[in-house]
């Protein structure tokens, strides 16, 4: 079974779950994969119909099923690049320093591949934005090398294929719809194709009801979605996104991250994504690899190799309990406890690598330790935030 067939089967299951919101997004993804005006029109017609027919569940399912069957029949014959592990960008011993500052980024070496999401995490001021701006060419490296492994004609073409979205974006005039149509036209998408693709991208990013809104009328979260919509119209190979989750609530964060994952892993239009965020656990769930930056240096990758975690040498648990630290220490030392500390109201306990999660939980149950939150962070970059 091909990657496309596997993904399609997962999409069809959404009908059984009646998850029409996610189903609509995935249908739009398939439609854009066709690169065919006929299917662009069919899907926009379905979107228009759905706006007026939200209560007819049987008819909704029938129309989705019919369109999915048509999309499958078309896409199953569309060739997929067998090399789905292409490197898009690589850095080797990248360093960026400043004459009037003690801060320096790097050295750092890593690659980003098609369909891959790389998360950048770390406290503010540790080099995440500097790295993104270096990768997109806004900052010139002091030393080291950045290579782009896809064709481009000039620096302008490069910035079209490699798009950097900063945390704070510039204001714009006019409506959201007119701005996106102008963007599409600027990249050669004109006529009926312009109209249909813009409508599809607007719906894909959850902006359909905000078509007529101006910049001042959108929340920070929807301004970010607008920037993503504008970026996708340019058909990039790589997206570099600075703090896309900063102004979103926890539910919206997960929705956006799931969107990133689905968009990046299209069998027909894969792209790479590098994103920075303070939302550590959410980013770890979505990313293929995570780079933790501390004072400009990566703390969890081996230089001169692909991004990998170092060998785990500890069993580390993060948890919350109403018990005092001394009481917990006296119990947990039965498991060769090495350290227990309080970090932001949460306990973090470190044990030798031979201690398992099952042993910890069994002791908690036996001693009736009240726990309201628990997470094994032995393989999480969370452990690098600890002193």
N, C-alpha and C positions, 0 to 999 in steps of 0.2 A: 504494500500500500504506500502510495506517495505521500509526501508532506501535505500536499493539497488535499488529497482524499481524507487523510486523518483529520485535518482541520475542518473540512466540510462536514464530516460526521459529527464532530463536536458542535458545530453551528446548528445542525438539524435538531440536535437534542434540546436546544433552547425552545423549540416549539412545544415539546412535551412539558417543559417546565413553565411554559407561558411567560418566559422572561422576554417580553416584546421590546423592552428598552435596549437590552444588549443585542437582541436579535437584529434590530434595525441597524445598529452600528456595524455588525458583522456582514449584513447584507450589503451595506454601502461599501465596505472594504472589498467584498467580492466584485461588486459593480465596478469600482475603480480599477480592479485588477484586469477587467476585460479590455479597458482602453477602447471601448466601443460605444459610439453615440447611441445606438439602438437601445442598449441596456442602461445607459445613463438616463434616457427618457423614460423607460419602463419603471425604474426605481424612483425617480422624482414624481412620477404619476402616482405611485404607491404612497409616497410620503404625503402628497396632497390629499389623497383619499383618506389616509389615516387621520389627518387633521379633522375630518368631518364625520368619521365613523369609529368612534372609540368604544362603542358598546356592543358591536356585532362580533363577538369572539369567534364564532364559527367561520364567518366570512373573512375575518382577519387572518385566521390560520390558513384558510384555503388560498388566499392571495399570496401569503408568504411562501407557502409550499410550492405553488405554481412558479413563482419567480425564482425560488431556489433551484428548482428542477431545470429551468432554462439556463441559469447561470452555470450550473454544474455541467450541462451538456456542452456549453461553450468553452469553459475553462479546462475541462478534462483533456481537450485537444490542444491547449496552449502549451508551448514548450516551457520547461522550467530549467534554469541554469543549474546543471548538475554540481557545479562548484559553489555550494552554499556556505562556504567557510572563508570567503575572500577577506583579506585584510584591507581595510579602508584607510587607516592612518596608523602610523607607528612613531613613537618617540624613543630616542636612544640617548641616555645620559643627559636629558634635557635640564638645563639650569637657567633660571632667570633671576638676576640679582639687580640691585639698585645702588647707585653710588652714594646716596645720602640716607641709606637705611641699612640696618643690620639684618633685615629679612632677606631670605633668598629661597626660591623654589628649587627643589631638586637636590641632587640629580635623580631623575625619574625615567624609567624605561617601561613601556607597555604598548600594547596594540589594541585596536578596536576593529572588530570584524562585522561583516554584514549580518543583520539580525541579532546583534549583540547589544545589550544594555550594560553600560559601566556606570556605577554609582561612585560619586566623590563625596566623602564624608569627613567631618572634622569640625572643630570649633571655629568660630569666626576669626578671620585674620590669619589662617594657617595655609592659605595658598590655593583654595579651590577656584576662585574667580581668576586668579593669575594664570592657573593652568589652562582654563577654558579659553581665555583671551590669547594665550600663547598658541594653542592649537588652531585657532581660527585665523591667526596672523595679525591680530591687533597689536600684540606685543612681540618684539623680536627676541629670540633666545640669546642669553649671554654666552652660552656654550651648549654643545650637544646638537642634536639633529631631529627634525620632524620631517617625515616623508608621507606624501599623499599617494595612495596606491590606486588611483582612478584617474582617467583622462580629464584634462581641463585645458582650455585654450589660453587663458590669461587669468590675472588676479581677480577680475570681475566674475569670470565664469567659476572660479574656485569658490568665491563667496556665495554663489548661487547653489552650488552643490554641497557646500559645507556651511551650514547656517548656525550662527550664534544668537541665542535669545537671552539678553541680559535680564537680571531681576527687575530692573526699572526700565521700562520702555518709553519711547517718545510718544507724545500725544499726536493725534491726527484729526483731520477735519472731515466733515461729511458723515454719512451713515456707514455702518459696518459692511453692509452689502456692497455699496459703491466702492469702498476701499478694496474689498477682496476682488471685485470684478476688474478694477484697475490693475491690481497686482497680477492677476491671471493674464490680462492683456499684455502687460509688460514682458511676460515670458512666453509670448507667442500663442496663447490660448484665446481665440477670438470667436465671434459669432455665437451660434447655438451651443457649441462646445463650452464656451466661456460661461454662459448662463447656467448650463446643467452641472458642470463640474463645481462651480461656486456653490450652487444649492446643495450638492452632495457633501461637500466639505463642511459647509455651515451646519448641516444636520449631523454630520459625523462628530463634530466637536460640541454638540449640544447648544448651538447658537441660533437655532431656527426661529425661536420667538423673539430674538433680539436683532433681527435683520435691519430694522430701521433705526436702531439706537446709535447715538454718537458716543465719542470717547468719554465724555463727562457722565454719561448715563450708565456706564458699565462699572461693575465692581472690579476690584483688582484681580479676582480669580477669573472673571470672564474676559478681562483684557489679556490675560495670559493665554486663554483659549483662542482668542482672536489672533494672537501672534503665532500660535501653533498652526491655526488654519492658514494664515498667510504663508508660513514656512512650507506647509505641505503642498500648496499650489505651485511651489517652485520645484517640486519633485527632487528633493535633496538626496544625497547619498549618506549624509551624516548630520545629525542634530546635536548641538552643544547647548544645553539649557541650564541656566543659573537659577537655582532656588525656585523651581516651578511649583512647589507645594507650599511656599511661604504664606500665602494668603488664602489657603483653602482649609475648610474644616476636615476632620478625620475621614468622613465618608467620601467627600469630594476628592481627597488625596488618593484614596484607593482606586476610585473610578478613573482618575487621570493616569495613574500608574498602570492600570490594566489596559487603558487605551494605548499607552506607549508600547506595551508588550505586544498587543495585537498588531499595531501599525508596523513595528520594527520587524516582525516575523512573517510578513507576507511572503508566500512562496514566489510571487512574481515581481514584487517591488520591495525587496528587503532594504532596510537602512540601519545604520548604526546610531546609537544614542548614548551620549555621555551627559549625565545630569548630576548637579550638586544639590545637596539637601542637608538640613539639620534633622530630618525625620528618618533616623537611622533604621529602625526596624522595618518601616514601610519600604524604604529603598532596598534593603537587603532581600525582602521577599520577592521583589520584582527583578533585581539586577542579576546578570550572569556572574559578574565579579564586582567587588567593591574595593576602592582604594581609600585608605585612611591616611589623611595628611596631618602631621604634627610638626609645627614650626617649619612648614614647607617641605618636609621630607616624608616619603611614604613609609609607613611603619609595618605594613602587612604584605608587601610584595618583595620577591627576590629580584634584584636588578639583573638586567640582561636576559630576562625570560618573560614569558607571558605572565599575566597577573595570576598569582596563586597565593593561597594562604600558607603561612609558615606551619610547620609541624606543631600541632597542639600539644603543649607540655603540661597543661593544667586542666582540671575540671572545675569550671566556674559557674556559680549559680547566682542569679539575681532574684530577690524575693522580698515580699513585704509581710511583716508580722507585728502583732501588738506586743510581743515579748521584748524584754530588754536585751541589750547586746550581751551582757554578762551571762544571762540565762541561756541564750542561744549558744554562746561559746562553750559553756559547760556540757551541753548536749552534743553539739556538732564535733567536738574534739574526739568523739568516739570514731569518727571517720577520718582521722588524721588531718583535721582542719588546720590549714596553714595561716589563714588570715580571714577576719571578718570585719568589714567596715561599713559605714553608713554613707551613702552617696545620694543626696537629694531626697532623703526620707526613705530610701530603699536600701536594704541590706545586700551586700555582695560578699559571697563566701567563696574562698579558693581552697581546693583540695588537690592532692596528687592526681596524676592522670589515671592511675589504676582504680580510683573511686568512680562508681557509675551513678547515673541518674536514678536508677532503680534503688540503689542502696540509700541514696539521700531521701527519696520519697518514702521508703519503708521506715526509715528512722523517724521521719516527720509524723507518720501515722502511729507508730508505736509509742512515741512520746507525746502525741496529741498536741503538736506545735501548731497554733493557729496561723494559717497562711492565706492571705487574700490575693496574692499575685505571685507567679513563679515563672522563671524563664531560664533555660540553659543557654548561657552565652559563651560557652567554650569555643565555639566556632564563629562567634559574632565579633564584628569590629568594635562593639560596645566595650570589650575588654581593654581596648587601647585607650579609652577615655579615662580609665582608672589610674590613680596615682600608684 
